[in-house]
Amino acid sequence: MSSEEIRALMSAAPNDRLTWNTPLSEEHAARLVAACAPAPGARIVDLGSGWGELLMRLVESAPGSTGDGVETDPEAVARGRALAGRRGLAERVRFHEVPAAEWPEKDYDLAVSIGASHAWPGGTTEALAALRATVRPGGRVLFGEGFWEREPDAAALAGLGAEPGDFGSLLDLIRQAEAAGLRPLQVTAADRREWDLFESDANIGRGERWALAHPDHPLHDGVVAAVDERRTGYYGGYRGTFGLAYLVLSA
């Protein structure tokens, strides 16, 4: 059986249970949009946008604004374009199959990047510097990034496939943003319920539901094994240790 086929079955873009590919509730998302406060006519970019649900909500909140979704996953781009068309945003929200680190345009009013710092060779530090350079003076940045809620043990590191130095504390993350010339206006983190619902709807839940519906498929046992590995990694490893912060920052 192919690990690539199994990964594709459990991927986020075709999963209609996911509103966005991150642990985020409707109420939390609304607060992020309000804190970003794009003005009418604002130019917005989402670097590593996925299918751009948050980008579209930001654009919808500001009359006359436009958005660029920058994403390399063709399935996510296709989903984003379809969603934009159904919501009457096809002329205002455009998707580009370009690596985030290679996007050349500048002087945006708002730049967004959630869980995509790996797109830059230097990770968090380079991502923050790139976002700062992408917005005009006085613009805003919405940055979503991981952090350690507590010191990770071996189980947490194994569950994530991470090293202790891959992330710092939430305060470390704030200090990194400040060093990049960005000041925090609002700092929130995904809570346990958001994480649990995300895992239940994403990798774990999607794989489990597929396996139940396809008991005789050649990939069945491989999908079940992948689900078990993810479940162990999350509930037995990094739940309560690894967090995801959403920083609304002023340039």
Buried (B, 14 or more C-beta within 10 A) or exposed (E): EEEEEBEEBBBBBBBEEBBBBBBBBEEBBEBBBEBBBBEEEBBBBBBBBBBBBBBBBBBBBBEEBBBBBBBBBEBBBBBBBEBBEEBEBEEBBBBBEBBBBEBEEEEBBBBBBBBBBEBBEEBBBBBBBBBBEBBBEEBBBBBBBBBBBEEBEEBBBBBBEBEEEBBBBBEEBBEBBEEBBBEBBBBBBBEEEBBBBBBBBBBBBBBBBBBEEEEEBEBBEBBBBBBEBBBEBBBEBBBEBBBBBBBBBEB
